[in-house]
């Protein structure tokens, strides 16, 4: 009975995975078709791959320029978000107050607001600051929208670290920055069986 249940669960998991991944696979396959093949009914499963669509997209809309903008905004907003979220999560994990949990729940609740509800205020603020149609505005929006998740993820990681280790480091004269840079990083590295587990540190 247990063996049968395991088989059913495994099959169900594979089916769910295929349902989720299939649109992405189909998207990748379609990218290597011509425009006529992409809209053909019934769909053409066997075809000769081509890069024609990639060249056409780049000629029509300067795709490489927009891709560069995406890379810049995503990388800068991630670095900026980590620079803000890491100290915030560190202080909440090791210097808790009565309001710490309330602040964390409030930050998480901001992700429940529909994005459409924030469009008008964001537009007005960007217009007032003279940042319309600029990468700076996108970086600020991406950073602030992802900040709650970053804080929560880092907070969960910091919570697993024993406070005794930090107390011992302070007694040895470690500064706050030294705790964060050396003690925590080395503890996380020692806990990981493989170095890539700690890549986020």
JOTASUL-V905690 format. One record per residue. N is the residue number from 1. PHI is phi in degrees with one decimal (999 if undefined). Layout:
n=N phi=PHI
n=N phi=PHI
//
This chain:
n=1 phi=999
n=2 phi=-64.8
n=3 phi=-64.6
n=4 phi=-65.2
n=5 phi=-62.7
n=6 phi=-64.2
n=7 phi=-64.0
n=8 phi=-61.8
n=9 phi=-63.5
n=10 phi=-65.3
n=11 phi=-62.6
n=12 phi=-62.5
n=13 phi=-64.6
n=14 phi=-65.9
n=15 phi=-63.0
n=16 phi=-63.4
n=17 phi=-64.4
n=18 phi=-64.0
n=19 phi=-63.4
n=20 phi=-77.5
n=21 phi=-84.1
n=22 phi=-54.9
n=23 phi=-58.7
n=24 phi=-68.4
n=25 phi=-63.5
n=26 phi=-64.6
n=27 phi=-63.0
n=28 phi=-65.4
n=29 phi=-62.5
n=30 phi=-63.8
n=31 phi=-61.4
n=32 phi=-99.6
n=33 phi=-102.4
n=34 phi=-76.8
n=35 phi=-62.8
n=36 phi=-67.5
n=37 phi=-68.6
n=38 phi=-66.8
n=39 phi=-102.7
n=40 phi=-66.3
n=41 phi=-128.1
n=42 phi=-69.5
n=43 phi=-61.1
n=44 phi=-87.9
n=45 phi=-84.3
n=46 phi=-115.6
n=47 phi=-156.7
n=48 phi=-93.0
n=49 phi=-59.0
n=50 phi=-144.1
n=51 phi=-99.9
n=52 phi=-58.2
n=53 phi=-65.3
n=54 phi=-63.3
n=55 phi=-64.7
n=56 phi=-66.1
n=57 phi=-61.1
n=58 phi=-66.5
n=59 phi=-71.4
n=60 phi=-75.1
n=61 phi=-132.5
n=62 phi=52.6
n=63 phi=-59.7
n=64 phi=-61.3
n=65 phi=-65.2
n=66 phi=-70.0
n=67 phi=-63.3
n=68 phi=-62.1
n=69 phi=-60.5
n=70 phi=-64.3
n=71 phi=-63.9
n=72 phi=-62.3
n=73 phi=-65.8
n=74 phi=-69.3
n=75 phi=-67.3
n=76 phi=-65.4
n=77 phi=-66.2
n=78 phi=-67.4
n=79 phi=-63.1
n=80 phi=-64.6
n=81 phi=-63.7
n=82 phi=-65.9
n=83 phi=-63.5
n=84 phi=-90.1
n=85 phi=-71.8
n=86 phi=-61.5
n=87 phi=-63.2
n=88 phi=-64.0
n=89 phi=-65.9
n=90 phi=-62.9
n=91 phi=-67.5
n=92 phi=-70.7
n=93 phi=-78.6
n=94 phi=-112.9
n=95 phi=-131.4
n=96 phi=-68.0
n=97 phi=-126.4
n=98 phi=-65.8
n=99 phi=-96.5
n=100 phi=-59.2
n=101 phi=-64.8
n=102 phi=-63.7
n=103 phi=-66.0
n=104 phi=-62.3
n=105 phi=-66.7
n=106 phi=-64.8
n=107 phi=-61.9
n=108 phi=-67.5
n=109 phi=-65.7
n=110 phi=-65.9
n=111 phi=-76.2
n=112 phi=-85.0
n=113 phi=-74.9
n=114 phi=-59.1
n=115 phi=-60.3
n=116 phi=-62.2
n=117 phi=-66.9
n=118 phi=-100.8
n=119 phi=-63.3
n=120 phi=-63.8
n=121 phi=-58.1
n=122 phi=-63.5
n=123 phi=-63.1
n=124 phi=-63.3
n=125 phi=-64.1
n=126 phi=-65.0
n=127 phi=-67.1
n=128 phi=-63.7
n=129 phi=-84.5
n=130 phi=70.1
n=131 phi=-112.5
n=132 phi=-62.5
n=133 phi=57.1
n=134 phi=-135.5
n=135 phi=-67.9
n=136 phi=-60.4
n=137 phi=-61.9
n=138 phi=-63.8
n=139 phi=-61.8
n=140 phi=-63.3
n=141 phi=-64.6
n=142 phi=-63.0
n=143 phi=-62.7
n=144 phi=-68.8
n=145 phi=-72.2
n=146 phi=-94.4
n=147 phi=-59.5
n=148 phi=-58.2
n=149 phi=-66.7
n=150 phi=-61.2
n=151 phi=-62.2
n=152 phi=-64.5
n=153 phi=-66.0
n=154 phi=-68.4
n=155 phi=-60.9
n=156 phi=-63.2
n=157 phi=-69.1
n=158 phi=-66.2
n=159 phi=-63.0
n=160 phi=-77.2
n=161 phi=-85.6
n=162 phi=-63.5
n=163 phi=-67.2
n=164 phi=-61.8
n=165 phi=-63.6
n=166 phi=-69.0
n=167 phi=-62.4
n=168 phi=-63.8
n=169 phi=-65.7
n=170 phi=-65.4
n=171 phi=-65.0
n=172 phi=-85.7
n=173 phi=96.2
n=174 phi=-70.9
n=175 phi=-81.2
n=176 phi=-61.7
n=177 phi=-67.1
n=178 phi=-64.5
n=179 phi=-59.9
n=180 phi=-67.8
n=181 phi=-78.8
n=182 phi=-105.8
n=183 phi=-63.9
n=184 phi=-65.2
n=185 phi=-61.8
n=186 phi=-69.1
n=187 phi=-66.2
n=188 phi=-63.6
n=189 phi=-65.6
n=190 phi=-67.8
n=191 phi=-75.8
n=192 phi=-84.7
n=193 phi=-77.8
n=194 phi=-126.3
n=195 phi=-56.0
n=196 phi=-68.5
n=197 phi=-63.7
n=198 phi=-102.3
n=199 phi=-60.3
n=200 phi=-72.4
n=201 phi=-95.2
//
